[in-house]
């Protein structure tokens, strides 16, 4: 007679119990935060970020005059001349899910004058989240010498502009005859065959116009062909939408007025013309005197201590400095942000003339960190999390230029990924002898999809 082992039902097989995710706990660090020296420049920025999620065709942002337009309130009447930037950051989604038409993002430039206008395209970058730059998981700190490390279209586009690139497909120059218009960009945001059918595009273009022009960003679905394929909208179709269209939708949340002192702050999304493309600052001691260059240095902290400077500080998140770095809007729509909260695509150029004024050799570190946002920290402390939550608050590349401990000039590009409340790893470490001076330059473009504020930290370590 054959014998069989008893069969154990699957229900009786023990299954491992997943370990619960630890709850992030606050860690307080004594680290005073100083206001960041410097200021924004006067360069205008055409900032198109509302609505972020675009489901309806229409006008995203127009600086054209309202006269002769079917929706006058959609046109802000702001001419652009000389140096200005075009920033656009929008998302397309199939709504309903079976509607897989491609959404096109168009930026049109118009010459209202009687003479030809030359528009130079100095730098330009525009990327999709799929397939150009997906939001992949990356370590907190990755060297990025060739610019091949990025996570998300904002990270990739800002990385290109930081390196002075003009992406293939953008000409060096556009000639606009009197009274005519030309397309600066006419690019798709496809959702087919993505799962889920969702995609985004981030764009930054730096321009110089020889005479006043008007600009508009517009959203339109691809036009169907007889064979079922799609084509991009034509210049004439974009012009018709500009003249007859309404503001695109759905509209984002209406922002909180800046003078409201109580309750939740709703920052809103930006759609308007901002003043300020770059923040340039000489980061020196608060006691430095403008008329005495001998005092223009940044004393490193004593061993075992650190101090920080706010980056992209904003209303409700000045970290005790009282400094709001966000660019003001010269023109905006009533249901969009009052300031460019987050400073998307603004370039920071910071010079740190470090000086060891102590009597001992110090190991000095430079880091960027993402403390928990607050307006008035207590007792010169910043709050961080341990362990870290899941939300990523910063993805982008930072450039550092300095002389190393052998006196050799170094240029390093580092891609950072930081979660909310994350203490930053050192970007560089330098051994500075008593009296030593070291010039460090820190440059980056604040990336779309980041959440402010951050801090730039200078720390001195105890040397055994």
Buried (B, 14 or more C-beta within 10 A) or exposed (E): EEEEEEEEEEEEEEEEEEEEEEEBEEBEBEBBBBBBBBEBBEBBBBBBBBBBBBBBBBBBBBBBBBEEBEBEEBBBEBBBEEBBBBBBBBBBBBBEEEEBBBBBBBBBBBBBBEEEBEBBBBBBBBBBBBEBBEBEEBEBBBEBEEBEBBBBBBBBBBBBBBBEBBBEEBEEEBEBEEEBBBBBBBBBBBBEEBEEBBBBBBBBBBBBBBBBBBBBBBBBBBBEEEEEEBEBBEBEBBBEBBEEBBBBBEBBEEBBEEEEEEEEBEBBBBBBBBBBBBBBBBBBBEEBEEEEEEEBBBBBBEBEBBBBBBBBBBBBBBBBBEBBBBBBBBBBBEBBBBBBBBBBBBBBBBBBBBBBBBEEBBBBBBBBBBBBBBBEBEEEBBBBBEEBBEEBBBBBBBBBBBBBEEEEEEEBBBBBBBBBBBBBBBBBBBBBEEEBEBEBBBBBBBBBBBBBBBBBBBBBBEEE
